[in-house]
Amino acid sequence: MIRPFSLSDLESLLQIENQSFPKSPYDWTTFLSLHTLYPETFLVYISPSTPPLEASSPVAAQDFVELRVDSMQRLLPRSEGRGLGAAERVHTDPEQRKKKISAYIVFSRDGHILSIAVHPHHRRRGVATKLLFRAMETSWPKKVWAEVRRSNQGAQAFYDTIGFKFRRTVRNYYGNEDALIMEWTPPDSPPPFLSKHESE
Ligand SMILES: CC(C)(COP(=O)(O)OP(=O)(O)OC[C@H]1O[C@@H](n2cnc3c(N)ncnc32)[C@H](O)[C@@H]1OP(=O)(O)O)[C@@H](O)C(=O)NCCC(=O)NCCS
């Protein structure tokens, strides 16, 4: 299932982030900003086989929680100690809320892939492709682009497969590493296989 990100996903999102981008993971404040900026196109993927959150998780344990994030990036009910200001009332379907996400994308309506990552256990099953096409559905931009670390051959192979082309290099974009700008001109309209059923 693909749905918009909710703060109740933050715990598993940060796990995916740290495993996918060990050199420069986004922290929770960045994700909260992205959530505010891109409410429709910050999407998460829940695999049918994804195990539920551990029973001890505050997200799994309560039907209705007002969440906050502490300085250790742990997600806590707001009632536990002083909040840091980042809080959100979360009230979703209990079964969905208990499920961990396995991937996410942050996409801008003009076609920029700000970030995309799939949990290592769920890669090479078409998850990133489905997330990208679903995010594109909101605006179907004429051009889609992403920055990729020069050393990130897996992501480059992923973009190659979709049809992205290398456009240019940005020197030291990641501090001590260059970024490759990869760009793709999608077909004029969503491909026929992109029925709602197929993209979930
Ligand atoms: C890049 C990433 C998002 C791809 O996610 P994914 O769900 O595995 O991608 P898909 O299954 O949709 O891949 C579609 C096709 O792309 C190609 N591809 C994807 N990952 C690949 C890899 N590591 N090596 C070679 N080809 C790859 C394959 O052709 C694949 O089809 P196939 O599995 O049938 O051969 C994932 O590897 C990831 O999270 N990496 C770490 C984070 C990252 O680098 N994000 C991108 C930052 S720019």
Ligand as a Chemical Component Dictionary entry (heavy atoms), coordinates in Angstrom:
data_LIG
# 
_chem_comp.id                   LIG 
_chem_comp.type                 NON-POLYMER 
_chem_comp.pdbx_formal_charge   0 
_chem_comp.three_letter_code    LIG 
# 
loop_
_chem_comp_atom.comp_id 
_chem_comp_atom.atom_id 
_chem_comp_atom.alt_atom_id 
_chem_comp_atom.type_symbol 
_chem_comp_atom.charge 
_chem_comp_atom.model_Cartn_x 
_chem_comp_atom.model_Cartn_y 
_chem_comp_atom.model_Cartn_z 
_chem_comp_atom.pdbx_ordinal 
LIG C1  C1  C 0 17.972 2.908  -5.327  1  
LIG C2  C2  C 0 16.807 2.234  -4.603  2  
LIG C3  C3  C 0 15.823 3.291  -4.135  3  
LIG C4  C4  C 0 16.094 1.275  -5.599  4  
LIG O1  O1  O 0 14.969 0.698  -4.943  5  
LIG P1  P1  P 0 14.321 -0.694 -5.425  6  
LIG O2  O2  O 0 12.957 -0.799 -4.848  7  
LIG O3  O3  O 0 15.260 -1.797 -5.141  8  
LIG O4  O4  O 0 14.229 -0.483 -6.995  9  
LIG P2  P2  P 0 13.300 -1.303 -8.014  10 
LIG O5  O5  O 0 13.067 -2.680 -7.476  11 
LIG O6  O6  O 0 12.106 -0.485 -8.354  12 
LIG O7  O7  O 0 14.310 -1.397 -9.259  13 
LIG C5  C5  C 0 13.858 -1.356 -10.596 14 
LIG C6  C6  C 0 15.016 -1.741 -11.489 15 
LIG O8  O8  O 0 16.137 -0.839 -11.304 16 
LIG C7  C7  C 0 17.374 -1.577 -11.401 17 
LIG N1  N1  N 0 18.043 -1.583 -10.106 18 
LIG C8  C8  C 0 17.549 -1.165 -8.915  19 
LIG N2  N2  N 0 18.491 -1.291 -7.946  20 
LIG C9  C9  C 0 19.589 -1.815 -8.535  21 
LIG C10 C10 C 0 20.882 -2.186 -8.067  22 
LIG N3  N3  N 0 21.251 -2.049 -6.773  23 
LIG N4  N4  N 0 21.782 -2.707 -8.954  24 
LIG C11 C11 C 0 21.459 -2.851 -10.256 25 
LIG N5  N5  N 0 20.226 -2.522 -10.785 26 
LIG C12 C12 C 0 19.314 -2.008 -9.927  27 
LIG C13 C13 C 0 16.991 -2.986 -11.801 28 
LIG O9  O9  O 0 16.948 -3.046 -13.222 29 
LIG C14 C14 C 0 15.600 -3.115 -11.201 30 
LIG O10 O10 O 0 14.814 -4.100 -11.856 31 
LIG P3  P3  P 0 15.101 -5.670 -11.531 32 
LIG O11 O11 O 0 15.181 -5.811 -10.036 33 
LIG O12 O12 O 0 13.881 -6.349 -12.128 34 
LIG O13 O13 O 0 16.390 -6.027 -12.200 35 
LIG C15 C15 C 0 17.302 1.357  -3.403  36 
LIG O14 O14 O 0 18.379 0.550  -3.823  37 
LIG C16 C16 C 0 17.775 2.182  -2.212  38 
LIG O15 O15 O 0 16.990 2.507  -1.327  39 
LIG N6  N6  N 0 19.081 2.504  -2.180  40 
LIG C17 C17 C 0 19.644 3.291  -1.049  41 
LIG C18 C18 C 0 19.117 4.711  -1.069  42 
LIG C19 C19 C 0 19.455 5.409  -2.369  43 
LIG O16 O16 O 0 20.549 5.265  -2.918  44 
LIG N7  N7  N 0 18.489 6.208  -2.867  45 
LIG C20 C20 C 0 18.647 6.970  -4.078  46 
LIG C21 C21 C 0 19.331 8.240  -3.796  47 
LIG S1  S1  S 0 19.558 9.199  -5.261  48 
# 
loop_
_chem_comp_bond.comp_id 
_chem_comp_bond.atom_id_1 
_chem_comp_bond.atom_id_2 
_chem_comp_bond.value_order 
_chem_comp_bond.pdbx_ordinal 
LIG C1  C2  SING 1  
LIG C2  C3  SING 2  
LIG C2  C4  SING 3  
LIG C2  C15 SING 4  
LIG C4  O1  SING 5  
LIG O1  P1  SING 6  
LIG P1  O2  DOUB 7  
LIG P1  O3  SING 8  
LIG P1  O4  SING 9  
LIG O4  P2  SING 10 
LIG P2  O5  DOUB 11 
LIG P2  O6  SING 12 
LIG P2  O7  SING 13 
LIG O7  C5  SING 14 
LIG C5  C6  SING 15 
LIG C6  O8  SING 16 
LIG C6  C14 SING 17 
LIG O8  C7  SING 18 
LIG C7  N1  SING 19 
LIG C7  C13 SING 20 
LIG N1  C8  SING 21 
LIG N1  C12 SING 22 
LIG C8  N2  DOUB 23 
LIG N2  C9  SING 24 
LIG C9  C10 SING 25 
LIG C9  C12 DOUB 26 
LIG C10 N3  SING 27 
LIG C10 N4  DOUB 28 
LIG N4  C11 SING 29 
LIG C11 N5  DOUB 30 
LIG N5  C12 SING 31 
LIG C13 O9  SING 32 
LIG C13 C14 SING 33 
LIG C14 O10 SING 34 
LIG O10 P3  SING 35 
LIG P3  O11 DOUB 36 
LIG P3  O12 SING 37 
LIG P3  O13 SING 38 
LIG C15 O14 SING 39 
LIG C15 C16 SING 40 
LIG C16 O15 DOUB 41 
LIG C16 N6  SING 42 
LIG N6  C17 SING 43 
LIG C17 C18 SING 44 
LIG C18 C19 SING 45 
LIG C19 O16 DOUB 46 
LIG C19 N7  SING 47 
LIG N7  C20 SING 48 
LIG C20 C21 SING 49 
LIG C21 S1  SING 50 
# 
